[in-house]
Amino acid sequence: MKFKSAAAVSGVFALCLSIVPCARAGEAVSRIQKNGFVRCGVNADTNAYAYQTSDKKWKGIDVELCRLTAAAVLGDADRIKPVAVSDSNGFAKLNAGEIDILTAATPWTLQTDTLYGASFPAVFYHSSFGFLGKQNAAAESMKAYEGQRVCVSAQSPFVVKSLTDYNKKYDLKLRVMKMPDLRRAKQFYYLKRCELLFDRAEVLRSNFFDDAPETVGRTPLPEVVRPYATGIFVKNTDRELESLVRWSVYAVMTAERKGVTSQNTEDFENTQDVAIASLLANETAVSNKLGVPDGFMRRVIADVGNYGEIFERALGSKSVLKMTRDKTNRQPVEKATIWSPDFNE
């Protein structure tokens, strides 16, 4: 049975905001509660990360991360406002207060963690780069494409550097053609002025390339280039929001491992499992410190689901991308790399 408490949560928030202000709510949490929605910096260029369906509903992994944040702070995952950002202006908008969180497939690197006034609470998933091209059935490696022209968007230095480093490492002698943006890169690719196109794995599997001419290959090649961690960035002065995001991410991961879903939280009311009990507990002292009503992790799981549910909606079989959940996005119990700490307190 799904945990339903929208009315109760709304009442608690009304009390929290109008009669007794949430204890120690930070600037970002207070701003979000005052606005009544979370402003999320999303990548809306390619129908891979954030896009609207025909009925105007927002979908995609960026949107799911936004909904997770809204569930934690506001008790309602639908109270979101996606804001389109680019690789070049996302952090500027975050620091200017134009958005509350930044996703947009932004990589977690030494530079993004230290130079742009942002904090990265937790890894949510791993992305990677790859090539779009005409499949060479005889190819055993990218050496079969040696010397070919590769179109790439120059908007993101990280994307270009990843291609340049890979090209140099394997001495492929690829001729890199830097385009002003991805649409221009796609245009040149369709005109066969380059034989390959380089970008993020999710982009290559989106319907952004559904209009490709029949004579142009639109198959993502199997080579995986530079996997990287990504998720939600917050302003580095927003400590309460950072903690809320971090523990909400860990909550949905732990929920998957423990078999807790959006539909069955009430089934664990009297659980003897210490981790599940901690996961679904009210934790009043913690909630007061962060400035939100009790039970924020429970609300997140009930509203957006566990990690597996989110992945399948946003990236997997229930998404337009139909991506396989490989070992980089599986949990440690499956000998993989997605990790969250214990809730055995």
Helices and strands as residue ranges (DSSP letters): H 6-18, H 27-35, E 38-42, E 51-52, E 58-59, H 61-74, E 80-84, H 90-95, E 101-102, H 110-114, E 118-119, E 123-133, G 142-145, E 149-153, H 157-169, E 175-179, H 182-190, E 196-200, H 201-204, G 207-209, E 219-220, E 225-231, E 234-235, H 239-258, G 265-268, H 274-280, H 284-290, H 296-304, H 307-314, G 327-329, G 332-334
